[in-house]
Amino acid sequence: FKLLDGFSGILGKDGIKGLLEKKYERLLKVFVLELDQVHEVFRRDNNSPPLSVNMPPVTGQILWARYLADRIRSPMKVFLERGPAGMRETEDFDIVEKKYESLDNAIKEYTEEKHTHWKVVVDVEAQTKLREFLLKRLVDNGLLVVNFHPQLEALLREVRYFQVLKWEVPKQALKIFAQGESFRQYTGNLGMMVGWYNHIQTTLTEVERPLVNEEIKVID
């Protein structure tokens, strides 16, 4: 497309114009294959798209869908803005345009549905998880673990990405996000304390334990 754009200033010459029209016709055929490929990827993977490492699930799915949309929107924009007028009036182009619009609308609906559903459930889920204790004792061995739910960690990442995308974020989610640094400090400090506690519990010998039993009871 960039190469053809370089000739845009001399499209009025019949020889060049005819040559470029043929090139655009070939590109249109290639674009049809690209539409079919993107449609197949979207159909196959939309329930569980491949996400980058540490990418939160909802914005990860939205960014995946937007990447697919970009694959078809950029070429279509060139056809509409710079393609030969005669080509845009053909039945073949009309078919391609309808196929493009159908796929583009499906991707838009997908991203909007993901965002809308997240806004509906995020506040309830976050409040539920925040009411859980930050420390949890394992039943089988009595050791402690930090109980900051992975869904809360995902929420903090989701909000950050939605802000980058400039998409709406519920007020409650924004309040939780504003406390993100405090949560990280709490869980970090608790993690060190839990590590020390578990180390003591797992390394004390039978001779040593009676010497610190009272201190452990105070901690418990």
C-alpha positions as CSV (number, residue, x, y, z in Angstrom):
1,F,0.0,0.0,0.0
2,K,2.8,2.4,0.8
3,L,4.4,1.8,-2.5
4,L,1.2,2.5,-4.4
5,D,0.6,5.6,-2.3
6,G,3.9,6.9,-3.8
7,F,2.2,7.0,-7.2
8,S,-0.9,8.8,-6.1
9,G,0.2,12.1,-7.7
10,I,0.4,10.6,-11.2
11,L,-2.8,8.6,-11.1
12,G,-4.3,10.8,-13.8
13,K,-2.1,9.3,-16.5
14,D,-3.9,6.6,-18.3
15,G,-1.1,4.1,-18.4
16,I,-0.2,4.5,-14.8
17,K,-3.8,4.6,-13.7
18,G,-4.6,1.3,-15.5
19,L,-1.6,-0.4,-13.9
20,L,-2.4,0.8,-10.4
21,E,-6.0,-0.3,-10.7
22,K,-4.8,-3.8,-11.6
23,K,-2.5,-3.8,-8.6
24,Y,-5.4,-2.7,-6.3
25,E,-7.6,-5.5,-7.7
26,R,-4.9,-8.0,-6.7
27,L,-4.6,-6.4,-3.3
28,L,-8.3,-6.7,-2.9
29,K,-8.1,-10.4,-3.5
30,V,-5.3,-10.7,-0.9
31,F,-7.5,-8.6,1.5
32,V,-10.3,-11.1,1.1
33,L,-8.0,-13.9,2.2
34,E,-6.9,-11.7,5.2
35,L,-10.6,-11.2,6.1
36,D,-11.2,-14.9,6.0
37,Q,-8.2,-15.6,8.1
38,V,-9.0,-13.0,10.7
39,H,-12.6,-14.3,10.8
40,E,-11.4,-17.8,11.4
41,V,-9.0,-16.8,14.2
42,F,-11.7,-14.7,15.9
43,R,-14.3,-17.5,15.6
44,R,-11.8,-20.1,16.9
45,D,-10.2,-18.3,19.8
46,N,-12.7,-15.7,21.0
47,N,-13.7,-17.8,24.1
48,S,-10.1,-18.3,25.1
49,P,-7.7,-16.1,23.2
50,P,-3.9,-16.3,23.6
51,L,-2.8,-13.6,26.1
52,S,0.6,-12.2,26.9
53,V,2.3,-13.1,30.1
54,N,0.8,-11.2,33.1
55,M,-1.9,-9.7,30.9
56,P,-5.2,-9.4,32.9
57,P,-8.0,-11.5,31.4
58,V,-10.6,-8.9,30.3
59,T,-8.3,-6.2,28.9
60,G,-6.2,-9.0,27.5
61,Q,-9.1,-10.3,25.5
62,I,-10.1,-6.8,24.4
63,L,-6.5,-6.0,23.2
64,W,-6.4,-9.3,21.3
65,A,-9.7,-8.4,19.6
66,R,-8.4,-4.9,18.8
67,Y,-5.3,-6.4,17.2
68,L,-7.5,-8.4,14.9
69,A,-9.6,-5.4,14.1
70,D,-6.4,-3.4,13.2
71,R,-5.4,-6.1,10.8
72,I,-8.5,-5.4,8.7
73,R,-9.2,-1.7,9.4
74,S,-5.9,-0.3,8.1
75,P,-6.2,-2.0,4.6
76,M,-9.9,-1.1,4.4
77,K,-9.1,2.5,5.1
78,V,-6.6,2.6,2.2
79,F,-9.1,1.0,-0.2
80,L,-11.8,3.5,0.8
81,E,-9.6,6.6,0.8
82,R,-7.1,5.9,-1.9
83,G,-8.4,3.1,-4.0
84,P,-9.5,3.7,-7.6
85,A,-13.1,5.0,-7.7
86,G,-14.0,2.5,-10.4
87,M,-12.9,-0.4,-8.1
88,R,-15.0,0.9,-5.2
89,E,-18.1,0.8,-7.5
90,T,-17.7,-2.9,-8.5
91,E,-19.8,-5.7,-7.2
92,D,-16.7,-7.5,-5.9
93,F,-15.8,-4.5,-3.7
94,D,-19.4,-4.3,-2.4
95,I,-19.1,-8.0,-1.3
96,V,-15.8,-7.4,0.4
97,E,-17.1,-4.2,2.1
98,K,-20.0,-6.1,3.5
99,K,-17.8,-9.0,4.7
100,Y,-15.5,-6.4,6.4
101,E,-18.4,-4.6,8.1
102,S,-19.8,-7.8,9.4
103,L,-16.5,-8.9,10.9
104,D,-15.6,-5.4,12.2
105,N,-19.0,-5.1,14.0
106,A,-18.6,-8.6,15.5
107,I,-15.3,-7.6,17.0
108,K,-16.7,-4.3,18.3
109,E,-19.6,-6.1,20.0
110,Y,-17.2,-8.6,21.5
111,T,-15.0,-5.9,23.1
112,E,-18.0,-3.9,24.3
113,E,-19.6,-7.0,25.8
114,K,-16.4,-7.9,27.7
115,H,-16.1,-4.4,29.0
116,T,-19.8,-4.1,30.0
117,H,-19.8,-7.5,31.8
118,W,-16.6,-6.5,33.7
119,K,-18.2,-3.3,34.9
120,V,-21.2,-5.1,36.2
121,V,-19.4,-7.8,38.2
122,V,-16.2,-6.1,39.2
123,D,-17.6,-4.2,42.2
124,V,-19.4,-7.1,43.7
125,E,-16.5,-9.5,43.3
126,A,-14.0,-7.0,44.7
127,Q,-16.0,-6.3,47.8
128,T,-16.5,-10.0,48.4
129,K,-12.8,-10.7,48.1
130,L,-11.8,-7.7,50.3
131,R,-13.9,-9.0,53.1
132,E,-11.7,-12.2,53.3
133,F,-9.0,-12.3,55.9
134,L,-5.5,-11.4,54.6
135,L,-4.0,-14.3,56.6
136,K,-5.1,-17.9,56.3
137,R,-4.0,-20.9,58.2
138,L,-3.6,-24.2,56.2
139,V,-5.6,-27.0,57.7
140,D,-3.2,-29.8,57.0
141,N,0.0,-28.4,58.6
142,G,-1.0,-25.2,60.5
143,L,1.3,-22.9,58.4
144,L,0.2,-19.5,57.3
145,V,-0.3,-18.0,53.8
146,V,-1.1,-14.5,52.6
147,N,-4.6,-14.5,51.4
148,F,-4.7,-11.6,48.9
149,H,-7.0,-13.1,46.3
150,P,-5.6,-13.3,42.7
151,Q,-8.9,-11.7,41.5
152,L,-7.9,-8.5,43.4
153,E,-4.5,-8.5,41.8
154,A,-6.1,-9.0,38.4
155,L,-8.5,-6.1,39.2
156,L,-5.6,-3.7,39.8
157,R,-4.1,-4.7,36.5
158,E,-7.4,-4.4,34.7
159,V,-8.0,-0.9,35.9
160,R,-4.5,0.2,34.9
161,Y,-5.0,-1.1,31.4
162,F,-8.5,0.3,31.1
163,Q,-7.1,3.7,32.0
164,V,-4.5,3.4,29.3
165,L,-7.3,2.5,26.9
166,K,-9.3,5.5,28.2
167,W,-12.3,3.2,28.8
168,E,-14.8,3.7,31.7
169,V,-13.9,2.2,35.0
170,P,-16.5,1.9,37.9
171,K,-16.0,4.3,40.8
172,Q,-15.5,1.5,43.4
173,A,-12.9,-0.2,41.2
174,L,-11.1,3.2,41.0
175,K,-11.1,3.5,44.8
176,I,-9.6,0.0,45.2
177,F,-7.0,0.9,42.5
178,A,-6.1,4.1,44.4
179,Q,-5.1,1.8,47.4
180,G,-3.1,-0.5,45.2
181,E,0.3,0.7,46.7
182,S,-1.0,0.2,50.2
183,F,-2.2,-3.3,49.3
184,R,1.2,-4.1,47.9
185,Q,2.9,-2.9,51.1
186,Y,0.6,-4.9,53.3
187,T,0.9,-8.1,51.4
188,G,4.7,-7.6,51.1
189,N,5.1,-7.1,54.9
190,L,2.7,-9.9,55.7
191,G,4.6,-12.1,53.3
192,M,7.9,-11.6,55.2
193,M,6.2,-12.2,58.6
194,V,4.5,-15.4,57.3
195,G,7.9,-16.5,55.9
196,W,9.5,-16.0,59.3
197,Y,6.6,-17.7,61.2
198,N,6.6,-20.7,58.9
199,H,10.4,-21.0,59.0
200,I,10.2,-21.2,62.8
201,Q,7.4,-23.7,62.8
202,T,9.1,-26.0,60.3
203,T,12.7,-25.8,61.7
204,L,12.2,-26.0,65.4
205,T,13.5,-29.2,67.0
206,E,11.6,-31.0,69.8
207,V,14.2,-29.7,72.2
208,E,13.8,-26.1,71.1
209,R,10.0,-25.8,70.8
210,P,9.2,-25.7,74.6
211,L,11.6,-22.7,74.9
212,V,9.5,-20.6,72.5
213,N,6.0,-22.1,72.9
214,E,4.7,-19.1,74.9
215,E,5.9,-16.6,72.2
216,I,4.3,-18.7,69.4
217,K,1.0,-18.7,71.3
218,V,1.1,-14.9,71.6
219,I,1.7,-14.7,67.8
220,D,-1.1,-17.2,67.1
